[in-house]
Amino acid sequence: MLDDQKLKRLNQLAKLKRKDKISAAELKELTGLREQYLSNFRNSFKNQIENTKVIDPDGKDVTPDKVKALRNKK
């Protein structure tokens, strides 16, 4: 996850962009921060999915094969 300072800066730049008051350098910085944020989000979400186990009411493991295959790749 982005540290608090970077996240705060990302939000500041996004507000400037919405108001069309952003410079080219700030737009480049915004793009970089967004990429970092999305990369961290995707990795976190992927890890969460890979570590999810689905159990039916009878107690059987019914985790989708695709998720099991991702888990076995590690």
Chimera marker file (.cmm) of the C-alpha trace (Angstrom):
<marker_set name="trace">
<marker id="1" x="0.000" y="0.000" z="0.000" r="1" g="1" b="0" radius="0.5"/>
<marker id="2" x="1.129" y="3.547" z="-0.587" r="1" g="1" b="0" radius="0.5"/>
<marker id="3" x="2.349" y="5.386" z="2.465" r="1" g="1" b="0" radius="0.5"/>
<marker id="4" x="0.111" y="8.135" z="3.840" r="1" g="1" b="0" radius="0.5"/>
<marker id="5" x="2.169" y="10.942" z="2.334" r="1" g="1" b="0" radius="0.5"/>
<marker id="6" x="1.999" y="9.524" z="-1.202" r="1" g="1" b="0" radius="0.5"/>
<marker id="7" x="-1.709" y="8.789" z="-0.872" r="1" g="1" b="0" radius="0.5"/>
<marker id="8" x="-2.364" y="12.336" z="0.311" r="1" g="1" b="0" radius="0.5"/>
<marker id="9" x="-0.376" y="13.704" z="-2.642" r="1" g="1" b="0" radius="0.5"/>
<marker id="10" x="-2.280" y="11.448" z="-5.053" r="1" g="1" b="0" radius="0.5"/>
<marker id="11" x="-5.570" y="12.853" z="-3.788" r="1" g="1" b="0" radius="0.5"/>
<marker id="12" x="-4.299" y="16.450" z="-4.006" r="1" g="1" b="0" radius="0.5"/>
<marker id="13" x="-3.225" y="15.973" z="-7.609" r="1" g="1" b="0" radius="0.5"/>
<marker id="14" x="-6.506" y="14.277" z="-8.506" r="1" g="1" b="0" radius="0.5"/>
<marker id="15" x="-8.421" y="17.292" z="-7.165" r="1" g="1" b="0" radius="0.5"/>
<marker id="16" x="-6.249" y="19.632" z="-9.221" r="1" g="1" b="0" radius="0.5"/>
<marker id="17" x="-6.892" y="17.567" z="-12.331" r="1" g="1" b="0" radius="0.5"/>
<marker id="18" x="-10.652" y="17.688" z="-11.814" r="1" g="1" b="0" radius="0.5"/>
<marker id="19" x="-10.413" y="21.485" z="-11.703" r="1" g="1" b="0" radius="0.5"/>
<marker id="20" x="-8.160" y="21.548" z="-14.796" r="1" g="1" b="0" radius="0.5"/>
<marker id="21" x="-5.462" y="23.320" z="-12.787" r="1" g="1" b="0" radius="0.5"/>
<marker id="22" x="-2.682" y="20.765" z="-13.157" r="1" g="1" b="0" radius="0.5"/>
<marker id="23" x="0.715" y="21.257" z="-14.794" r="1" g="1" b="0" radius="0.5"/>
<marker id="24" x="2.412" y="18.752" z="-17.074" r="1" g="1" b="0" radius="0.5"/>
<marker id="25" x="4.890" y="17.802" z="-14.326" r="1" g="1" b="0" radius="0.5"/>
<marker id="26" x="2.076" y="17.276" z="-11.828" r="1" g="1" b="0" radius="0.5"/>
<marker id="27" x="0.155" y="15.199" z="-14.360" r="1" g="1" b="0" radius="0.5"/>
<marker id="28" x="3.207" y="12.973" z="-14.821" r="1" g="1" b="0" radius="0.5"/>
<marker id="29" x="3.535" y="12.638" z="-11.030" r="1" g="1" b="0" radius="0.5"/>
<marker id="30" x="-0.181" y="11.798" z="-10.769" r="1" g="1" b="0" radius="0.5"/>
<marker id="31" x="0.168" y="9.090" z="-13.411" r="1" g="1" b="0" radius="0.5"/>
<marker id="32" x="3.125" y="7.538" z="-11.580" r="1" g="1" b="0" radius="0.5"/>
<marker id="33" x="1.340" y="7.566" z="-8.230" r="1" g="1" b="0" radius="0.5"/>
<marker id="34" x="-1.779" y="6.025" z="-9.770" r="1" g="1" b="0" radius="0.5"/>
<marker id="35" x="0.288" y="3.238" z="-11.296" r="1" g="1" b="0" radius="0.5"/>
<marker id="36" x="1.895" y="2.517" z="-7.918" r="1" g="1" b="0" radius="0.5"/>
<marker id="37" x="-1.489" y="2.521" z="-6.201" r="1" g="1" b="0" radius="0.5"/>
<marker id="38" x="-3.080" y="0.217" z="-8.782" r="1" g="1" b="0" radius="0.5"/>
<marker id="39" x="-0.111" y="-2.151" z="-8.751" r="1" g="1" b="0" radius="0.5"/>
<marker id="40" x="-0.286" y="-2.439" z="-4.962" r="1" g="1" b="0" radius="0.5"/>
<marker id="41" x="-4.061" y="-2.899" z="-5.086" r="1" g="1" b="0" radius="0.5"/>
<marker id="42" x="-3.848" y="-5.634" z="-7.713" r="1" g="1" b="0" radius="0.5"/>
<marker id="43" x="-1.130" y="-7.529" z="-5.835" r="1" g="1" b="0" radius="0.5"/>
<marker id="44" x="-3.071" y="-7.304" z="-2.582" r="1" g="1" b="0" radius="0.5"/>
<marker id="45" x="-6.291" y="-8.480" z="-4.224" r="1" g="1" b="0" radius="0.5"/>
<marker id="46" x="-4.503" y="-11.346" z="-5.986" r="1" g="1" b="0" radius="0.5"/>
<marker id="47" x="-3.005" y="-12.506" z="-2.685" r="1" g="1" b="0" radius="0.5"/>
<marker id="48" x="-6.414" y="-12.343" z="-1.042" r="1" g="1" b="0" radius="0.5"/>
<marker id="49" x="-8.004" y="-14.452" z="-3.775" r="1" g="1" b="0" radius="0.5"/>
<marker id="50" x="-5.167" y="-16.986" z="-3.764" r="1" g="1" b="0" radius="0.5"/>
<marker id="51" x="-5.563" y="-17.476" z="-0.017" r="1" g="1" b="0" radius="0.5"/>
<marker id="52" x="-9.345" y="-17.871" z="-0.104" r="1" g="1" b="0" radius="0.5"/>
<marker id="53" x="-10.829" y="-21.259" z="0.576" r="1" g="1" b="0" radius="0.5"/>
<marker id="54" x="-14.499" y="-21.932" z="-0.226" r="1" g="1" b="0" radius="0.5"/>
<marker id="55" x="-16.330" y="-24.463" z="1.934" r="1" g="1" b="0" radius="0.5"/>
<marker id="56" x="-19.882" y="-25.640" z="1.188" r="1" g="1" b="0" radius="0.5"/>
<marker id="57" x="-22.475" y="-26.248" z="3.944" r="1" g="1" b="0" radius="0.5"/>
<marker id="58" x="-21.441" y="-29.922" z="4.105" r="1" g="1" b="0" radius="0.5"/>
<marker id="59" x="-17.855" y="-28.984" z="4.924" r="1" g="1" b="0" radius="0.5"/>
<marker id="60" x="-16.394" y="-29.886" z="1.521" r="1" g="1" b="0" radius="0.5"/>
<marker id="61" x="-13.717" y="-27.750" z="-0.068" r="1" g="1" b="0" radius="0.5"/>
<marker id="62" x="-15.307" y="-26.345" z="-3.239" r="1" g="1" b="0" radius="0.5"/>
<marker id="63" x="-12.638" y="-23.808" z="-4.048" r="1" g="1" b="0" radius="0.5"/>
<marker id="64" x="-12.589" y="-23.225" z="-7.824" r="1" g="1" b="0" radius="0.5"/>
<marker id="65" x="-9.858" y="-25.121" z="-9.660" r="1" g="1" b="0" radius="0.5"/>
<marker id="66" x="-8.516" y="-21.896" z="-11.116" r="1" g="1" b="0" radius="0.5"/>
<marker id="67" x="-7.842" y="-20.544" z="-7.608" r="1" g="1" b="0" radius="0.5"/>
<marker id="68" x="-6.250" y="-23.834" z="-6.550" r="1" g="1" b="0" radius="0.5"/>
<marker id="69" x="-3.991" y="-23.718" z="-9.603" r="1" g="1" b="0" radius="0.5"/>
<marker id="70" x="-2.865" y="-20.185" z="-8.714" r="1" g="1" b="0" radius="0.5"/>
<marker id="71" x="-2.105" y="-21.318" z="-5.183" r="1" g="1" b="0" radius="0.5"/>
<marker id="72" x="-0.046" y="-24.278" z="-6.440" r="1" g="1" b="0" radius="0.5"/>
<marker id="73" x="2.105" y="-22.053" z="-8.677" r="1" g="1" b="0" radius="0.5"/>
<marker id="74" x="3.754" y="-20.502" z="-5.624" r="1" g="1" b="0" radius="0.5"/>
<link id1="1" id2="2" r="1" g="1" b="0" radius="0.2"/>
<link id1="2" id2="3" r="1" g="1" b="0" radius="0.2"/>
<link id1="3" id2="4" r="1" g="1" b="0" radius="0.2"/>
<link id1="4" id2="5" r="1" g="1" b="0" radius="0.2"/>
<link id1="5" id2="6" r="1" g="1" b="0" radius="0.2"/>
<link id1="6" id2="7" r="1" g="1" b="0" radius="0.2"/>
<link id1="7" id2="8" r="1" g="1" b="0" radius="0.2"/>
<link id1="8" id2="9" r="1" g="1" b="0" radius="0.2"/>
<link id1="9" id2="10" r="1" g="1" b="0" radius="0.2"/>
<link id1="10" id2="11" r="1" g="1" b="0" radius="0.2"/>
<link id1="11" id2="12" r="1" g="1" b="0" radius="0.2"/>
<link id1="12" id2="13" r="1" g="1" b="0" radius="0.2"/>
<link id1="13" id2="14" r="1" g="1" b="0" radius="0.2"/>
<link id1="14" id2="15" r="1" g="1" b="0" radius="0.2"/>
<link id1="15" id2="16" r="1" g="1" b="0" radius="0.2"/>
<link id1="16" id2="17" r="1" g="1" b="0" radius="0.2"/>
<link id1="17" id2="18" r="1" g="1" b="0" radius="0.2"/>
<link id1="18" id2="19" r="1" g="1" b="0" radius="0.2"/>
<link id1="19" id2="20" r="1" g="1" b="0" radius="0.2"/>
<link id1="20" id2="21" r="1" g="1" b="0" radius="0.2"/>
<link id1="21" id2="22" r="1" g="1" b="0" radius="0.2"/>
<link id1="22" id2="23" r="1" g="1" b="0" radius="0.2"/>
<link id1="23" id2="24" r="1" g="1" b="0" radius="0.2"/>
<link id1="24" id2="25" r="1" g="1" b="0" radius="0.2"/>
<link id1="25" id2="26" r="1" g="1" b="0" radius="0.2"/>
<link id1="26" id2="27" r="1" g="1" b="0" radius="0.2"/>
<link id1="27" id2="28" r="1" g="1" b="0" radius="0.2"/>
<link id1="28" id2="29" r="1" g="1" b="0" radius="0.2"/>
<link id1="29" id2="30" r="1" g="1" b="0" radius="0.2"/>
<link id1="30" id2="31" r="1" g="1" b="0" radius="0.2"/>
<link id1="31" id2="32" r="1" g="1" b="0" radius="0.2"/>
<link id1="32" id2="33" r="1" g="1" b="0" radius="0.2"/>
<link id1="33" id2="34" r="1" g="1" b="0" radius="0.2"/>
<link id1="34" id2="35" r="1" g="1" b="0" radius="0.2"/>
<link id1="35" id2="36" r="1" g="1" b="0" radius="0.2"/>
<link id1="36" id2="37" r="1" g="1" b="0" radius="0.2"/>
<link id1="37" id2="38" r="1" g="1" b="0" radius="0.2"/>
<link id1="38" id2="39" r="1" g="1" b="0" radius="0.2"/>
<link id1="39" id2="40" r="1" g="1" b="0" radius="0.2"/>
<link id1="40" id2="41" r="1" g="1" b="0" radius="0.2"/>
<link id1="41" id2="42" r="1" g="1" b="0" radius="0.2"/>
<link id1="42" id2="43" r="1" g="1" b="0" radius="0.2"/>
<link id1="43" id2="44" r="1" g="1" b="0" radius="0.2"/>
<link id1="44" id2="45" r="1" g="1" b="0" radius="0.2"/>
<link id1="45" id2="46" r="1" g="1" b="0" radius="0.2"/>
<link id1="46" id2="47" r="1" g="1" b="0" radius="0.2"/>
<link id1="47" id2="48" r="1" g="1" b="0" radius="0.2"/>
<link id1="48" id2="49" r="1" g="1" b="0" radius="0.2"/>
<link id1="49" id2="50" r="1" g="1" b="0" radius="0.2"/>
<link id1="50" id2="51" r="1" g="1" b="0" radius="0.2"/>
<link id1="51" id2="52" r="1" g="1" b="0" radius="0.2"/>
<link id1="52" id2="53" r="1" g="1" b="0" radius="0.2"/>
<link id1="53" id2="54" r="1" g="1" b="0" radius="0.2"/>
<link id1="54" id2="55" r="1" g="1" b="0" radius="0.2"/>
<link id1="55" id2="56" r="1" g="1" b="0" radius="0.2"/>
<link id1="56" id2="57" r="1" g="1" b="0" radius="0.2"/>
<link id1="57" id2="58" r="1" g="1" b="0" radius="0.2"/>
<link id1="58" id2="59" r="1" g="1" b="0" radius="0.2"/>
<link id1="59" id2="60" r="1" g="1" b="0" radius="0.2"/>
<link id1="60" id2="61" r="1" g="1" b="0" radius="0.2"/>
<link id1="61" id2="62" r="1" g="1" b="0" radius="0.2"/>
<link id1="62" id2="63" r="1" g="1" b="0" radius="0.2"/>
<link id1="63" id2="64" r="1" g="1" b="0" radius="0.2"/>
<link id1="64" id2="65" r="1" g="1" b="0" radius="0.2"/>
<link id1="65" id2="66" r="1" g="1" b="0" radius="0.2"/>
<link id1="66" id2="67" r="1" g="1" b="0" radius="0.2"/>
<link id1="67" id2="68" r="1" g="1" b="0" radius="0.2"/>
<link id1="68" id2="69" r="1" g="1" b="0" radius="0.2"/>
<link id1="69" id2="70" r="1" g="1" b="0" radius="0.2"/>
<link id1="70" id2="71" r="1" g="1" b="0" radius="0.2"/>
<link id1="71" id2="72" r="1" g="1" b="0" radius="0.2"/>
<link id1="72" id2="73" r="1" g="1" b="0" radius="0.2"/>
<link id1="73" id2="74" r="1" g="1" b="0" radius="0.2"/>
</marker_set>
